[in-house]
Amino acid sequence: MKSFEFKLSSIDKEFFSGKVINLDIPAEDGRLGILADHADLGTILAPGEIRFTLEDGKEQKHDCVRGFFMVKDNLAEVLLG
């Protein structure tokens, strides 16, 4: 499966930066699934859990209270508030 770059951070701390094969985020309108070559998108995040799978198949999770998500040119970024 094709991978893409993912960055997860707050204003003062980086929680993750690396390649992932999928990403599942809690958006205001429901959960969003992101794969490589996803169309450009920006949205406000809702409270919930961010889940992503690394290239080696290991899954990781991170809690989200609020934040912003953007994907463009195979780079997905979450900025937590």
FIKOLZA-1660 file (N, C-alpha, C; in steps of 0.1 Angstrom, whole numbers, plus 5000, padded with zeros to 4 digits):
% residues 81
   i   px   py   pz ch aa at
   1 5008 4988 5000  A  M  N
   1 5000 5000 5000  A  M CA
   1 5009 5012 5000  A  M  C
   2 5005 5023 4992  A  K  N
   2 5013 5035 4991  A  K CA
   2 5012 5043 5004  A  K  C
   3 5023 5049 5008  A  S  N
   3 5024 5057 5020  A  S CA
   3 5024 5072 5017  A  S  C
   4 5022 5080 5027  A  F  N
   4 5023 5095 5026  A  F CA
   4 5028 5101 5039  A  F  C
   5 5032 5113 5038  A  E  N
   5 5038 5120 5050  A  E CA
   5 5026 5125 5059  A  E  C
   6 5028 5123 5072  A  F  N
   6 5019 5128 5082  A  F CA
   6 5026 5134 5094  A  F  C
   7 5021 5146 5097  A  K  N
   7 5026 5153 5109  A  K CA
   7 5015 5156 5119  A  K  C
   8 5018 5153 5131  A  L  N
   8 5008 5155 5142  A  L CA
   8 5015 5164 5153  A  L  C
   9 5010 5176 5155  A  S  N
   9 5017 5185 5164  A  S CA
   9 5007 5194 5171  A  S  C
  10 5012 5201 5181  A  S  N
  10 5005 5212 5187  A  S CA
  10 5014 5224 5185  A  S  C
  11 5010 5236 5190  A  I  N
  11 5018 5248 5187  A  I CA
  11 5032 5246 5193  A  I  C
  12 5034 5239 5204  A  D  N
  12 5047 5238 5210  A  D CA
  12 5053 5224 5211  A  D  C
  13 5046 5214 5205  A  K  N
  13 5052 5201 5206  A  K CA
  13 5048 5192 5193  A  K  C
  14 5058 5185 5188  A  E  N
  14 5055 5176 5177  A  E CA
  14 5054 5162 5183  A  E  C
  15 5042 5155 5180  A  F  N
  15 5039 5142 5185  A  F CA
  15 5043 5131 5176  A  F  C
  16 5042 5134 5163  A  F  N
  16 5046 5124 5153  A  F CA
  16 5049 5131 5140  A  F  C
  17 5059 5126 5133  A  S  N
  17 5063 5130 5119  A  S CA
  17 5069 5118 5112  A  S  C
  18 5062 5114 5101  A  G  N
  18 5067 5102 5094  A  G CA
  18 5057 5098 5083  A  G  C
  19 5060 5086 5078  A  K  N
  19 5052 5080 5067  A  K CA
  19 5041 5071 5073  A  K  C
  20 5029 5072 5068  A  V  N
  20 5018 5064 5072  A  V CA
  20 5011 5058 5059  A  V  C
  21 5003 5047 5061  A  I  N
  21 4996 5042 5050  A  I CA
  21 4981 5045 5051  A  I  C
  22 4976 5049 5062  A  N  N
  22 4963 5054 5063  A  N CA
  22 4961 5062 5076  A  N  C
  23 4951 5070 5076  A  L  N
  23 4948 5080 5087  A  L CA
  23 4933 5081 5089  A  L  C
  24 4929 5081 5101  A  D  N
  24 4915 5082 5104  A  D CA
  24 4913 5093 5114  A  D  C
  25 4906 5103 5111  A  I  N
  25 4905 5115 5120  A  I CA
  25 4890 5118 5123  A  I  C
  26 4888 5124 5135  A  P  N
  26 4874 5129 5138  A  P CA
  26 4872 5143 5133  A  P  C
  27 4864 5144 5123  A  A  N
  27 4861 5158 5117  A  A CA
  27 4847 5162 5122  A  A  C
  28 4844 5175 5121  A  E  N
  28 4831 5180 5125  A  E CA
  28 4819 5173 5119  A  E  C
  29 4821 5168 5106  A  D  N
  29 4810 5162 5099  A  D CA
  29 4810 5147 5100  A  D  C
  30 4819 5141 5108  A  G  N
  30 4820 5127 5110  A  G CA
  30 4835 5123 5107  A  G  C
  31 4838 5110 5108  A  R  N
  31 4851 5105 5107  A  R CA
  31 4856 5106 5092  A  R  C
  32 4868 5109 5090  A  L  N
  32 4874 5109 5077  A  L CA
  32 4885 5099 5076  A  L  C
  33 4885 5092 5065  A  G  N
  33 4896 5082 5062  A  G CA
  33 4905 5088 5051  A  G  C
  34 4918 5088 5053  A  I  N
  34 4927 5094 5044  A  I CA
  34 4937 5084 5039  A  I  C
  35 4939 5083 5026  A  L  N
  35 4949 5074 5020  A  L CA
  35 4958 5083 5011  A  L  C
  36 4969 5077 5006  A  A  N
  36 4978 5084 4997  A  A CA
  36 4970 5089 4985  A  A  C
  37 4975 5100 4980  A  D  N
  37 4969 5107 4968  A  D CA
  37 4955 5112 4971  A  D  C
  38 4952 5115 4983  A  H  N
  38 4938 5121 4987  A  H CA
  38 4938 5135 4981  A  H  C
  39 4926 5139 4977  A  A  N
  39 4923 5153 4972  A  A CA
  39 4927 5163 4983  A  A  C
  40 4931 5175 4980  A  D  N
  40 4933 5185 4989  A  D CA
  40 4921 5188 4998  A  D  C
  41 4923 5190 5011  A  L  N
  41 4912 5191 5020  A  L CA
  41 4917 5198 5033  A  L  C
  42 4908 5206 5038  A  G  N
  42 4911 5213 5051  A  G CA
  42 4898 5212 5059  A  G  C
  43 4899 5209 5072  A  T  N
  43 4887 5208 5080  A  T CA
  43 4890 5210 5095  A  T  C
  44 4880 5214 5103  A  I  N
  44 4881 5215 5117  A  I CA
  44 4879 5201 5123  A  I  C
  45 4887 5198 5133  A  L  N
  45 4886 5185 5140  A  L CA
  45 4876 5186 5152  A  L  C
  46 4870 5174 5154  A  A  N
  46 4861 5173 5165  A  A CA
  46 4868 5165 5176  A  A  C
  47 4863 5165 5188  A  P  N
  47 4868 5156 5199  A  P CA
  47 4867 5141 5194  A  P  C
  48 4878 5134 5197  A  G  N
  48 4878 5120 5194  A  G CA
  48 4892 5115 5194  A  G  C
  49 4894 5104 5186  A  E  N
  49 4907 5097 5185  A  E CA
  49 4912 5098 5171  A  E  C
  50 4925 5102 5170  A  I  N
  50 4932 5101 5157  A  I CA
  50 4939 5088 5156  A  I  C
  51 4937 5080 5145  A  R  N
  51 4943 5067 5144  A  R CA
  51 4950 5067 5131  A  R  C
  52 4962 5061 5131  A  F  N
  52 4970 5060 5119  A  F CA
  52 4979 5047 5119  A  F  C
  53 4982 5042 5107  A  T  N
  53 4990 5030 5105  A  T CA
  53 5003 5033 5099  A  T  C
  54 5014 5029 5105  A  L  N
  54 5027 5031 5100  A  L CA
  54 5030 5021 5088  A  L  C
  55 5041 5024 5081  A  E  N
  55 5044 5015 5070  A  E CA
  55 5046 5001 5074  A  E  C
  56 5051 4998 5086  A  D  N
  56 5053 4985 5091  A  D CA
  56 5041 4978 5096  A  D  C
  57 5029 4984 5095  A  G  N
  57 5017 4979 5099  A  G CA
  57 5012 4981 5113  A  G  C
  58 5021 4988 5121  A  K  N
  58 5018 4991 5135  A  K CA
  58 5008 5003 5135  A  K  C
  59 4998 5001 5144  A  E  N
  59 4988 5012 5145  A  E CA
  59 4991 5021 5157  A  E  C
  60 4989 5034 5156  A  Q  N
  60 4991 5043 5166  A  Q CA
  60 4978 5051 5168  A  Q  C
  61 4976 5057 5180  A  K  N
  61 4964 5065 5183  A  K CA
  61 4969 5077 5191  A  K  C
  62 4961 5087 5190  A  H  N
  62 4963 5100 5197  A  H CA
  62 4950 5107 5200  A  H  C
  63 4948 5111 5212  A  D  N
  63 4935 5118 5215  A  D CA
  63 4935 5132 5209  A  D  C
  64 4923 5136 5205  A  C  N
  64 4921 5149 5200  A  C CA
  64 4909 5156 5207  A  C  C
  65 4911 5168 5212  A  V  N
  65 4900 5176 5218  A  V CA
  65 4895 5186 5208  A  V  C
  66 4904 5193 5201  A  R  N
  66 4901 5202 5190  A  R CA
  66 4913 5204 5182  A  R  C
  67 4911 5209 5170  A  G  N
  67 4923 5212 5161  A  G CA
  67 4919 5214 5147  A  G  C
  68 4929 5214 5138  A  F  N
  68 4927 5216 5124  A  F CA
  68 4934 5206 5116  A  F  C
  69 4928 5201 5105  A  F  N
  69 4935 5191 5096  A  F CA
  69 4936 5197 5082  A  F  C
  70 4947 5193 5076  A  M  N
  70 4949 5197 5062  A  M CA
  70 4957 5186 5055  A  M  C
  71 4953 5183 5042  A  V  N
  71 4961 5174 5034  A  V CA
  71 4962 5181 5020  A  V  C
  72 4975 5181 5015  A  K  N
  72 4978 5186 5002  A  K CA
  72 4991 5180 4997  A  K  C
  73 4991 5176 4985  A  D  N
  73 5003 5170 4979  A  D CA
  73 5009 5159 4987  A  D  C
  74 5001 5149 4991  A  N  N
  74 5005 5138 4999  A  N CA
  74 5012 5141 5012  A  N  C
  75 5009 5153 5018  A  L  N
  75 5013 5157 5031  A  L CA
  75 5000 5160 5039  A  L  C
  76 4998 5152 5050  A  A  N
  76 4986 5154 5059  A  A CA
  76 4992 5160 5072  A  A  C
  77 4985 5170 5077  A  E  N
  77 4990 5177 5089  A  E CA
  77 4978 5179 5099  A  E  C
  78 4980 5176 5111  A  V  N
  78 4971 5179 5122  A  V CA
  78 4977 5188 5131  A  V  C
  79 4971 5199 5134  A  L  N
  79 4975 5209 5144  A  L CA
  79 4965 5209 5155  A  L  C
  80 4969 5204 5167  A  L  N
  80 4960 5203 5178  A  L CA
  80 4960 5216 5186  A  L  C
  81 4948 5220 5191  A  G  N
  81 4946 5232 5198  A  G CA
  81 4947 5231 5213  A  G  C
% end
